[in-house]
Amino acid sequence: MNERETQPIEDDVSVPRWYVIQCKGGESFRAAEHLGNQGYELFHPVLDVQKKRGGKLVWISEPLFPHYLFIRLDRVASNWRPIRSTRGVLRIVTFGNRPLPVDDALIETLREQGTEDRESSVNVYFRAGEKVEITEGPFKDLQAVFASHKGEERAIVLLNLLNRQQRLEMPVEHLRPER
């Protein structure tokens, strides 16, 4: 066996690996577009969230990791030079002076998690007094009134039960705006 065959795959410079790119503030979508136009293989995980824009709830895509995206390169054949000067790119994340590869299993897990549909995405904004519909649990499909947030993941809603308004605590993800 020669020395190359005994080295672990992590040290094989000809095997493409995933690396992390740090983007300029708010420019990860621009960086992904420009790097993609240059032919690089990228992974830019996004999350669909609901936010209020102009008084209406709208779905928008936000980066799962603000200011970061992943790029697949090998240390021999890939041209690393244009990456730094690409619009929106700040730098390749390094440890010491060497780019640190990301485990392929992590990227695969992130890709699998990213296949969720919008119904399971996060609703990050409700106002007190807003009418909501409960989407999960024993009160599924009932209308309620949003009362308040209890942390980032829980909410208090007012639900009419037995001719009385009852306060219930539930996960925010079990609510959606009334249709």
Summary of the structure (lengths in Angstrom):
residues: 179
radius of gyration: 22.7
end to end distance: 67.4
largest distance: 81.1
contacts: 460
relative contact order: 0.16
helix: 21%
strand: 41%
